[in-house]
Amino acid sequence: MQYASIYTVHESVKWLSDKNNQGIMSIAQLNTGVWQNLQMRVASNIINSLDNTAYKTITGRINRLTGYDSVDKIKDLILPLMKTATLLPNADGIKAKALPNDFWMRCEDGGLLVDGVPATIKSKSEVAKALRTHDGQPTPLYPMATFELDPVRSSGSPASIEIYPISGPGTASWPLTSTLTYWKIPQGRTLAGDATTQTPVYGATTGSDGVEAFNPTTSVNFDLNKAAEVLLIDEFLAMNGINLREEELVRYAEGEKMKEIQRTA
């Protein structure tokens, strides 16, 4: 898989901003979290777009800008963010488990298997209601789970998931292993495509003439599919107060200037 290039995105937004008589921040300023903020916003939009019913406007713009017009294709844009982790059982009854350190959002379908059985994701109040007894016997349950912080973990706060296994009158079957498929926090990719804990950086070297030139050895690409470049450009321009019409951006993405930039990258 090819990943969204920090060089392509930077050179594109710089050229388009200059064309609209509006500059952008310096490379040093952009490297102080702006690229990561941009990546998080675009990744969040892509994940939200998977719910076409609630986010029709976002979904429609992604469809038109990328040409990706199905859920499976849109998922390809953020496929590098999908991970699966094994949640080991605790010794106590109800399984309260810490989520992986890089957990960001749960997948839209829950993504939790308890001993191979899909679990239903419920709110705490729904779980409490389901756990109520009748005539002293537990209510029969399928595996259920509730996220302590759902769907997005607050920065710096612990996140956990409580898993409730299958049970029936007089019996209880506690899970041995649970697996969770989730969206990880976007980070970065080396220019070779390897995962890194660094976030996107536009590496630059200042020459004797004071001009900053792109330095690929100190650069970190985005943690998104290369096809997401047009979405990163679109979002950056919007954050910078430049709102291009979709057809203008599509023409740029398919045009010679973009191809020239990509050839140089």
Secondary structure by P-SEA (a helix, b strand, c coil): cccccaaaaaaaaaaaaaaacccccccccccccaaaaaaaaaaaaaaaaccccccaaaaaaaaaacccccaaaaaaacccccbbbbbbbcccccccccccccccccccccccccccbbbbbbcaaaaaaaacccccccccccbbbbbcccccccccbbbbbbbbccccccbbbbbcbbbbbbbccbbbbccccccccccccbbbbbccccccccccccbbbccccccaaaaaaaaaaaaacccccaaaaaaaaacaaaaaaaaac
